[in-house]
């Protein structure tokens, strides 16, 4: 038998933000760096886009990321700049001589 998933519950982003005393929108930005292996996942219901949620281990990993982001608040802005550069449409080169 393969690995058995031992996650029995998760905490939504809003609940975790309240537990940690952090702004939910800012916490979302921080948690975007996480993957399912880090304990961040999405819970989807009927007719919903989904909500970010965390396992117990995910909350511990998130706390570490919070500390890193508070030490260097520019991380999120740098990520936004990189994403903007990637998403920026390329302009056609002019045929003028």
BAFI-3210 file (N, C-alpha, C; in Angstrom, 3 decimals, decimal comma, padded with zeros to 6 digits):
// residues 97
n [1|2|3|4|5|6|7|8|9|10|11|12|13|14|15|16|17|18|19|20|21|22|23|24|25|26|27|28|29|30|31|32|33|34|35|36|37|38|39|40|41|42|43|44|45|46|47|48|49|50|51|52|53|54|55|56|57|58|59|60|61|62|63|64|65|66|67|68|69|70|71|72|73|74|75|76|77|78|79|80|81|82|83|84|85|86|87|88|89|90|91|92|93|94|95|96|97]
n.u [000,851|000,512|001,668|-000,230|-002,532|-002,516|-003,941|-006,501|-008,012|-008,358|-007,476|-009,079|-007,958|-008,943|-009,538|-007,014|-005,664|-007,003|-006,350|-003,581|-003,405|-003,065|-003,339|-005,697|-005,558|-002,864|-001,680|-002,545|-001,009|001,549|001,309|001,011|003,392|003,634|003,330|001,351|002,832|003,913|001,864|-000,223|-003,304|-006,198|-009,637|-012,591|-015,925|-019,344|-020,179|-018,279|-015,196|-013,132|-011,202|-008,288|-006,479|-004,992|-002,949|-002,040|000,776|001,192|000,454|002,529|004,678|003,835|004,052|006,823|007,326|005,982|007,613|009,921|008,959|008,265|010,722|011,837|010,039|009,888|009,746|007,270|006,552|008,672|008,144|005,720|006,618|008,233|006,318|004,686|006,433|006,753|004,173|003,707|002,757|004,583|005,951|005,617|008,364|009,436|009,240|010,571|013,302]
n.v [-001,185|002,226|005,548|006,987|009,581|011,773|013,979|015,398|017,615|021,057|024,549|027,522|030,342|032,817|032,129|031,391|033,834|035,335|033,832|034,276|036,985|038,582|040,513|039,471|039,715|040,399|038,138|036,226|036,983|036,382|033,614|032,656|031,752|029,204|025,613|022,606|020,577|022,038|022,398|024,037|024,376|024,158|024,534|023,552|024,266|023,620|025,619|027,512|029,385|028,564|028,318|029,308|027,170|025,658|023,062|021,742|021,606|023,304|025,775|026,173|026,356|028,620|030,538|030,767|031,892|034,309|035,586|035,905|037,621|039,831|040,642|041,397|043,339|043,964|041,767|040,830|042,956|042,845|040,359|040,973|042,803|041,183|039,365|041,167|041,987|039,608|039,157|041,318|042,469|041,841|044,337|045,048|045,185|048,113|048,804|050,883|052,755]
n.w [000,000|-000,809|000,150|002,731|002,967|005,608|006,371|008,114|008,402|007,393|007,450|006,555|004,603|005,587|008,240|009,192|008,893|010,807|013,105|013,212|013,350|011,090|008,029|005,691|002,854|002,450|003,526|001,701|-000,528|000,446|000,862|-001,710|-002,646|-001,793|-002,156|-002,702|-001,389|000,634|002,316|001,578|000,039|-002,138|-001,508|-002,899|-003,619|-004,643|-007,332|-006,653|-006,794|-005,254|-002,230|-000,529|001,596|004,539|005,853|009,109|009,129|007,006|008,076|009,869|008,052|006,704|008,722|008,859|006,340|006,675|008,559|006,997|004,987|006,493|007,311|004,907|003,227|000,520|-001,126|-002,182|-003,899|-005,713|-006,891|-008,114|-010,030|-011,658|-012,627|-014,017|-016,013|-017,392|-018,292|-019,908|-023,052|-026,013|-028,066|-031,532|-033,682|-035,295|-038,825|-039,848|-041,246]
ca.u [000,000|001,301|001,588|-001,588|-002,660|-002,925|-004,583|-007,905|-008,700|-007,591|-007,952|-009,178|-007,102|-009,537|-009,392|-005,588|-005,351|-007,522|-005,539|-002,233|-003,487|-002,508|-004,283|-005,984|-005,054|-001,399|-001,354|-002,737|000,185|002,665|001,055|001,081|004,689|003,580|002,816|000,660|003,776|004,176|000,672|-001,220|-004,123|-007,443|-010,880|-013,558|-017,300|-020,241|-020,388|-017,268|-013,868|-012,240|-010,608|-006,997|-006,528|-003,700|-002,851|-001,290|002,155|001,146|000,438|003,903|005,477|003,378|004,646|008,203|007,263|005,583|008,823|010,799|008,356|008,329|012,119|012,073|008,716|009,946|009,654|006,018|006,621|009,596|007,433|004,747|007,353|008,638|005,114|004,255|007,352|006,456|002,846|003,663|002,777|005,747|005,598|006,206|009,466|009,091|009,910|011,170|014,761]
ca.v [000,000|003,454|006,542|007,357|010,990|011,856|015,267|015,176|018,901|022,208|025,852|028,464|031,525|033,798|031,652|031,476|035,260|035,729|033,146|034,852|038,439|039,176|040,944|038,334|039,961|040,314|036,735|035,555|037,292|035,618|032,180|032,276|031,100|027,843|024,534|021,603|019,891|022,936|022,429|025,002|023,778|024,865|023,836|024,006|023,823|023,760|026,992|028,400|029,372|027,881|029,126|028,825|026,569|025,174|021,989|022,178|021,853|024,483|026,964|026,350|026,869|029,988|031,390|031,026|032,848|035,599|036,179|036,303|038,780|040,997|041,064|042,039|043,599|044,206|040,503|040,776|043,942|042,314|039,307|041,653|043,386|040,086|038,883|042,201|041,939|038,379|039,272|042,478|042,058|042,310|045,265|044,694|046,076|049,014|048,549|052,136|052,732]
ca.w [000,000|-000,926|001,217|003,111|003,325|007,005|006,634|008,474|008,396|006,922|007,929|005,445|004,662|006,493|009,613|009,534|009,047|012,119|014,122|013,274|013,468|009,870|007,010|004,816|001,496|002,504|003,769|000,417|-001,332|001,004|000,695|-003,121|-002,871|-001,286|-002,984|-001,885|-000,506|001,763|003,162|001,076|-001,000|-002,457|-001,214|-003,888|-003,403|-005,787|-007,764|-006,060|-007,397|-004,322|-001,171|-000,091|002,924|005,020|006,830|010,295|008,689|006,153|008,937|010,367|006,927|006,457|009,761|008,447|005,234|007,237|009,144|005,888|004,315|007,385|007,310|003,617|002,639|-000,931|-001,861|-002,938|-004,979|-006,723|-007,596|-008,981|-011,154|-012,544|-013,296|-014,959|-017,149|-018,135|-018,892|-020,796|-024,465|-026,767|-029,146|-032,822|-034,074|-036,390|-040,104|-040,291|-041,381]
c.u [000,889|001,127|000,132|-001,592|-003,218|-003,538|-006,058|-008,713|-007,762|-008,236|-007,974|-008,268|-007,651|-009,368|-007,937|-005,181|-005,811|-006,695|-004,193|-002,241|-002,897|-003,635|-004,462|-005,425|-003,536|-000,973|-001,529|-001,507|001,386|002,504|001,084|002,387|004,662|002,977|002,069|001,594|004,121|002,973|-000,348|-001,985|-005,397|-008,622|-011,932|-014,924|-018,121|-020,446|-019,388|-015,966|-012,890|-011,691|-009,291|-007,135|-005,170|-003,863|-002,143|000,162|002,222|001,149|001,831|004,812|005,108|003,963|006,090|008,239|006,877|006,803|009,765|010,262|008,359|009,750|012,457|010,733|008,724|009,767|008,407|006,062|007,559|008,920|006,404|005,442|007,771|007,431|004,614|005,135|007,076|005,152|002,738|003,727|003,996|005,269|006,292|007,294|009,046|009,892|010,617|012,685|015,357]
c.v [001,239|004,363|006,925|008,826|011,089|013,202|015,011|016,465|019,967|023,465|026,810|029,667|032,552|033,404|031,769|032,934|035,747|035,107|033,837|036,372|039,163|039,584|039,813|038,528|039,846|038,861|035,910|035,749|036,476|034,136|031,724|031,570|029,615|026,882|023,542|020,843|020,714|023,031|023,484|024,321|024,580|023,968|024,427|023,411|024,042|025,244|027,985|028,312|028,600|028,860|028,477|028,293|025,954|023,997|022,546|022,490|023,094|025,768|027,226|026,887|028,314|030,954|031,736|032,042|034,242|036,312|036,682|037,572|040,019|041,530|041,810|042,252|043,795|042,926|040,461|041,746|043,462|041,224|039,913|042,224|042,314|039,570|039,885|042,179|040,713|038,525|040,418|042,010|042,647|043,215|044,829|045,709|046,882|048,657|049,790|052,023|053,969]
c.w [000,000|000,277|001,472|003,535|004,735|007,369|006,918|008,473|007,837|007,485|006,743|005,680|005,651|007,949|010,074|009,743|010,416|013,243|014,330|013,412|012,275|008,935|005,999|003,408|001,443|002,678|002,490|-000,463|-000,860|000,673|-000,759|-003,464|-002,508|-002,307|-002,097|-000,940|000,726|002,693|002,781|-000,030|-001,198|-002,128|-002,144|-003,562|-004,661|-006,091|-007,198|-006,845|-006,532|-003,309|-000,755|001,331|003,264|005,968|008,066|009,926|007,806|006,951|009,489|009,270|006,614|007,478|009,413|007,303|005,717|007,802|008,052|005,222|005,208|007,463|006,020|002,901|001,123|-001,748|-002,734|-004,120|-006,085|-007,542|-008,559|-010,213|-012,153|-013,320|-014,335|-016,208|-018,019|-018,906|-019,899|-022,249|-025,166|-027,894|-030,415|-033,140|-035,279|-037,641|-040,618|-040,296|-040,807]
res [x|x|x|x|x|x|x|x|x|x|x|x|x|x|x|x|x|x|x|x|x|x|x|x|x|x|x|x|x|x|x|x|x|x|x|x|x|x|x|x|x|x|x|x|x|x|x|x|x|x|x|x|x|x|x|x|x|x|x|x|x|x|x|x|x|x|x|x|x|x|x|x|x|x|x|x|x|x|x|x|x|x|x|x|x|x|x|x|x|x|x|x|x|x|x|x|x]
***
